[in-house]
Amino acid sequence: MAVLVIAEHDHAGIKPATLNTVTAARQCGDEIHVLVAGHDAGGAAQAAAKIAGVAKVLHADAEGFAHALAENVAAQALAVAKGYSHILLPATASGKNIAPRIAALLDVAQISDISKVDAPDTFERPIYAGNAIATVQSADAVKVITVRATGFDAAAADGGSAAVEKIDAVPAADIARFVGAEIAKLDRPELTAAKIIVSGGRAMGSSEKFHEVLEPLADKLGAAIGASRAAVDAGYAPNDWQVGQTGKIVAPQLYIACGISGAIQHLAGMKDSKVIVAINKDPEAPIFGVADYGLEADLFQAVPELVAAL
């Protein structure tokens, strides 16, 4: 049977987490279909059709999908769910909002945050803040799954030539409406999509020092800036910079942790990074246990020296 991926998009293009989800879908079945539910989202549908490995794109276009309300997207997924063995979504804020609705209305158990596909009915997912991996087997006729993007390589965004099939959009639900959004404008790469991340912890001491020390390094490297939960709770950095189990899960090519001790909660969000560099004056800091390169030094001296060397 075919596998359905619910695309996350901005109406003009496909968001990166969808590419990782397609890779997971290819390990679940042979024929991959992608649902693009949007408003004036022809660009996103065409981008989905170019993803390597996608056989068909289902394009539902209606004003009710303009803000990707979970109630409307879930209803559209249910309208086309028949005939699919798996329905996959990225484990993002949006995917985690939509997937439970689909699973509940299909009367199946959702399988959350998978990091590996062992077989079409068997999956691995992290538990206990990533300290253990659970192997989950499902006998449900339809498997509703959210995919941890850091566990799978991104599918090629070009090279595919899938057919785009326009389908009837379901009526908008009257139980929810879009009121407004406050969108943070970033001059840096978005945290979950960045190839390089510079993060700071509670040892930064203040919001002023956090920005004064880390921003020059991030500017030199073209990096995003992250923070530990302790730094966010102390008010040194905004909530949307938080990396960790209760923040954002990231896996950049390079992660530089400055003054971060390495609490379990934080490690769960970044330990899949390709190269981890830790700068901390405490030789017993747990962050050194996962770091590829560790520097036991005062970050207020080491980071400016690193910036000068770059």
Secondary structure, DSSP 4 states (H G I P E B T S, - for coil): -EEEEE--B-SSSB-HHHHHHHHHHHTT-S-EEEEEEESS-HHHHHHHHTSTTEEEEEEEE-GGGTT--HHHHHHHHHHH-TTEEEEEEESSHHHHHHHHHHHHHHT--EEEEE-EEEETTEEEEEETTTTEEEEEE---SSEEEEE-GGGSPPPPSSS---EEEE-PPPPPPSS-------PPP-SS--GGG-SEEEEE-GGG-SHHHHHHHHHHHHHHHT-EEEE-HHHHHTTSS-GGGBBSTTSB----SEEEEES----HHHHHHHTT-SEEEEEES-TT-GGGGT-SEEEES-HHHHHHHHHHH-
